[in-house]
Amino acid sequence: MLARWWRRHARDADCGTVTAEFAVVLPCVAAVAILVLCLGRASIVSMNCQDAAAAGARAMAIDAGGEAKARAAAQTIAGGGSTVSFAANANSVTVVVRCPVAADPTGVLPASVVGKATRYF
């Protein structure tokens, strides 16, 4: 009797398992996608910050004493929320640019990234 019941209902034993698996996997896929997008954004901000520091150092080395022009060049590339600092000595200038990164709710990504460039003359 059990064998006959099992043969009749064996096809229906897996009904709903795909829905349950999908309900478990979908949030994981969404979390990974969000993490990849956030990491991509942090990488882009980091590269822009480094480019801004290089542009500021280049502008400072070309125009002696032109800190305002160098700051404007760095902030044009880095964006409005960035901070630029200079350290100059007799034969070089170092520019450090700190750029904010959009905060993520988990706190995995840094709140800001730093770009640093030194130009010798």
C-alpha positions in Angstrom: 0.0 0.0 0.0 2.8 2.4 0.8 4.6 1.5 -2.4 1.4 2.3 -4.4 1.0 5.7 -2.6 4.7 6.5 -3.2 4.5 5.8 -6.9 1.4 8.1 -7.2 3.0 11.0 -5.2 6.7 10.7 -6.1 6.3 13.2 -8.9 4.8 15.8 -6.6 7.6 15.5 -3.9 9.7 18.3 -5.5 7.0 20.8 -6.0 8.0 24.2 -4.5 11.7 23.4 -4.0 12.7 25.8 -6.9 10.8 28.6 -5.2 12.5 28.0 -1.9 15.9 27.8 -3.5 15.2 31.0 -5.4 14.1 32.7 -2.3 17.4 31.9 -0.6 19.7 32.6 -3.6 18.2 35.9 -4.8 19.2 38.0 -1.7 22.7 36.6 -1.9 23.0 37.6 -5.6 21.6 41.0 -4.8 24.1 41.5 -2.0 27.0 40.5 -4.2 25.9 42.8 -6.9 25.6 45.8 -4.5 29.1 45.0 -3.1 30.6 44.9 -6.6 29.0 48.3 -7.5 30.2 49.9 -4.3 33.7 48.5 -4.8 33.7 49.8 -8.3 32.7 53.3 -7.1 35.4 53.3 -4.5 38.0 52.3 -7.1 36.9 55.1 -9.5 37.0 57.7 -6.7 40.5 56.4 -5.7 41.8 56.8 -9.3 40.2 60.3 -9.6 41.8 61.3 -6.3 45.3 60.1 -7.4 44.8 61.9 -10.7 43.9 65.1 -8.8 47.0 64.9 -6.7 49.1 64.4 -9.8 47.5 67.4 -11.5 48.0 69.6 -8.4 51.6 68.6 -8.1 52.2 69.3 -11.8 50.5 72.7 -11.6 52.5 73.6 -8.5 55.8 72.5 -10.1 55.2 74.5 -13.3 54.0 77.7 -11.6 56.3 78.4 -8.7 54.3 79.6 -5.8 50.9 79.1 -7.5 49.2 77.2 -4.7 45.8 78.7 -5.6 46.1 77.4 -9.2 47.4 74.0 -8.0 44.5 73.7 -5.5 42.0 74.7 -8.2 43.5 72.1 -10.6 43.3 69.3 -8.0 39.7 70.2 -6.9 38.5 70.4 -10.4 39.4 66.7 -10.9 38.6 65.5 -7.4 35.3 67.2 -6.9 33.8 69.6 -4.4 34.1 67.6 -1.2 37.8 67.0 -1.5 40.6 68.5 0.6 44.0 69.4 -0.8 47.2 69.9 1.2 50.7 70.9 0.0 54.1 70.2 1.4 56.9 72.0 -0.5 60.6 72.0 0.1 63.6 73.2 -2.0 63.5 70.6 -4.7 60.0 69.0 -4.6 56.4 69.5 -3.9 54.0 66.9 -2.4 50.3 67.1 -2.9 47.9 65.1 -0.8 44.2 65.0 -1.8 41.5 63.4 0.4 38.3 62.5 -1.5 35.1 61.3 0.2 33.5 58.0 -0.9 29.8 57.5 -0.7 29.3 55.6 2.6 27.9 52.1 2.5 25.6 50.9 5.2 27.8 48.0 6.2 31.0 50.1 6.8 33.1 47.8 4.6 34.3 50.5 2.4 36.4 53.4 3.6 34.8 56.8 4.2 37.5 58.6 2.2 40.5 57.7 0.0 43.8 59.5 -0.3 45.8 60.4 -3.4 49.4 61.5 -3.0 51.8 62.8 -5.7 55.3 64.2 -5.5 56.8 66.3 -8.2 60.6 67.1 -8.3 62.1 70.2 -10.0 
